[in-house]
Every structure is written in C-alpha cells, then in structure tokens.
Amino acid sequence: MARKTKEDSQRTRDLILDAAEHVIYERGMSLTTMANIADAAQVSRGAVYGHYKGKVELAIAMAERAIHHAPSLERGPEEPALVYLKRYCLSEVHSYIDASSLQRVLFILYVRIDDTPELVSIRESWEQKRATIIAQCLKAAIEEGSLAADIDVALYSLYVQAQIEGIFSILFFNHSAAENKWEIAERLCSMGLERLTQQIKP
C-alpha cells in the first residue's frame, strides 16, 4: 500500500474541516459528534481522530483556517479615513452574510458554539481586531481634520461596531429587504458615519 504524502494528509484535513463547518453550522457544537463530521467528510472516524484529538481541537482548527484566509481590506494611499471606514464596515457586513467559509465560521462563533471557551476566545480576538481597525480609522480621521480632536475614540468605536451589527441584523433577519439589501446597507452605513462628523453630546 502506498504511503500517504503530505499533500494527501492536507487534502484529508481540508475535507474534515470543510465537513466540520457545515455540520457545526447546522447542528451546533453540542449536538455535533466526531462521527457526524467523519460521515459528512466521507472518511473514517479513525482518519478524523488521526488528525484531531477531539471536537474542540477540530473546531479551533476550522475557525483559525477561515479567519487566516479571510481577505483583508487595504486602505488606499490617498483614501480619506472615513471613506475607508465606510468600505470596511460594508466589507464586515458582507463577511457575516455572503455565503463563504468565513461566513459559516462567524455564524458558528456567534450562534453555534454553546459557550465553548476556546471558541469564545477566538471570537473575542476577531472582535478585538475589528475594534482596533476602527479605532485606527477614527484616529486617522482626527489627524485629517474630518473628526474633532476631542472626540471619545472608544465611544465612537463602539458606535461604529453597533452600526455594523445593526446593519447585519436588518439584512440577515429582515427578509423584506432582500431585493435591494446592499443598497439599503450602503445608505445606512453612509447615514451612520455621517453622524460621526457631528459632535455627539454626552
């Protein structure tokens, strides 16, 4: 019998991780078993355990793979900070809604992990990265003169994060907005960020 190559092993891992995404997405962590994942990947249970000691380790690898391969949105050299921030916000909403490996993993991290501590930690790291990017944009907008120098960056950052999560909720759960949802998303994002340029009173 021919020995498995590194490429063979990687293909098997990818099959297992792909299957885990779909199974956990549908069933949640608590109702998913290693046998479910093996069946979905069409490999033996031994093959699954040969790569991952258990369900949590497998789920961590699944989440880290999707986040590692998530596309990054670069800011143009002359792009104003608030213009980039709008693009970034819309990109984040797309990440939560457009069918993809990242979308499935984010849904799992927010809805299906049943408070598994290791996966909660991955979700918190994702949120911290988002908060850091938003804060950097706000500070750049202050330097450009688009925002007042005395704004509460932490508060404004929370406001922008609330915009992202609110727009996502409207588009994902409100089916009446299905036909022109991205036009609605862009308008909501523009309205929300325009509010940033107005001094928010305590």
N, C-alpha and C positions, 0 to 999 in steps of 0.2 A: 504494500500500500504506500502510495506517495505521501511524503511528509508535507504538512501544511506550510505554506510560505507566510511571510509577514503580511503580504497582500491578501492571502486567504483569511488570515485572522482578522485583518481590518475589515474586510467585507462582512465577516460574521458579526463583528461588533456593530457595524453600521446597521445590519439587519435587525439586531437585537434592540439597538437604540431607537431605530425608526418604529419598530413594533411597540416599544415602551411608550413612546409619545402618543400613539393612537390609543393604546389600551388604557393608559392612565388618564388621558383626556376624556375618554368615555366613562370609565369606571371610578376614577379617583384612586388615591393611594391605598386607602384602607381596604377596598374591595379588589384590588389587583394582586395577583399572585405571580410568582416566577413562572408557573405553569401556563398562565394566561399569556404571558409575554412570549414564552417559547412557542406556544401554539400559533400565535399571531405572526411570529418571525419564521415559522416553519422550520425550526431547528429543535434539537433535543433539549430536554431540561439540563442534561449534563453539559451541553455546549454553553448554555446561559450561565450556569454555575462555574464553568471553566473560565469565564471572563469576569464575572462579578460575584462577590460573596453573598450578596443578598439584594433585596428590592431597593433599599435606601441607597446603597452604593451605586446600583444601576441608575436610579433616578437622578442622583447627583451628576453622574457622567452624562446622562441625557440632557440635563439642564445646562451644564457647562459647555457642552458641544454647541448647542443652539446659540447661547449667548456669545461664545467665542467667534462664531461665524456671522453674527449679526452685522449688517452693513453699518458703517459709520458715516455720518453726515458731516462733511468738511465745510468749514466757512471759507468763502471766497476772500482773496486778499483785500479787496476794497469793499466787501459787503458790510453794510451797516449792521451793528449788533442786533437791533430789533428785527431787521429783515431776516437775518439768520435765525433768530429765536422763533419767529413765526414758522419758518421752514422746519425747524427742529420739532416744534410742537406737533405740526401736522404729520411729520415722519413718525413720531411716537404713537400718535393715534392709529396710523396705518399699521404699525407693528402689532398693535393689540387686535386689529380687525382683519387685515388681509390674511387669507389662508397661507400658512407657511410653517416651517419647523419652529421658528421663533414665536409665532402667534400661539401655537399649541402649547409650547413650554410656558409662555407667560400666563396663559389661561390656567394651566396646571398650578403654577406657582401662586396664583391669586385665589383660585377656587377649589382645586382638587388635592391639595397636599395634606389636608387634615392636620395642620399644625405640626408637621414633621419638622423638628428643629433644624436639621441640616438644610432643608429646602427653604425654610423661613429665612435662614441666614443668606442664602443665595438671592432670594427676593429682596431682602434689605440692602444687599450690595448693589443690586440693579437700581433700586430707588435712590441710593446714595450717589451713584454715578450720575443719574439724571439730575438730581438736585445740584450737584457740583457744576455740571454743564450750564444749567440755568443761572446759577449764581455768577458764573464767569461771564455769561452774556450780559447780565444786568450791570456788572461792574464795568464791562467794556462800554455799555451804553452810557453810563455815567461819565466815563472819560471822553466819549464823543460829544457829550452835551445833550444827548437825547433824553436823559433822565436827570432829575435833580440830584445834586451831590449828597443831600441829607436823607435820602430815602432809606427805609429799613430793608436792606437787601434780603434778610432772612424771611421777612413777612412777604415781600414781593415774590420771592422764590416759591413760597407756599401757594400764593395766589396763582402763579403760572402752572404749578403742578395740579392745582384744583381745576384749572381750565382744561388741561389735558384729560384728566379723569372724568370731568363732566361731559366733555365733547364725546369721549369714548362711550360713556353710558347712554347718551342720547342716540348715537348712531347704532350701537350694538343692540339696545333693548327697544328702541322706538322704531318699529317696522314701517310706520307711515312715512318715515324719512328715507326709505330705501332707494327711491329712484334718483334723487339728487343729493345723496348724503354727503358727498365730498364738497359740493358747492356750499352746502349748509355748514360743513366743518370749517371751510376756509373763511366764511363770513363770521362765524362765531369766534374763530381764532383772531381775526382782524379786530373785531369789536373788543375782545378781551384784552389784547395787547395795546390797543389804543387807550384803554383805560389806564394803563401803566404810565402814560405820559402826563396824566392829570394827577396832581398831588392828592394822595389818599389821606384823608383826615383821620386821626385816631378816634 
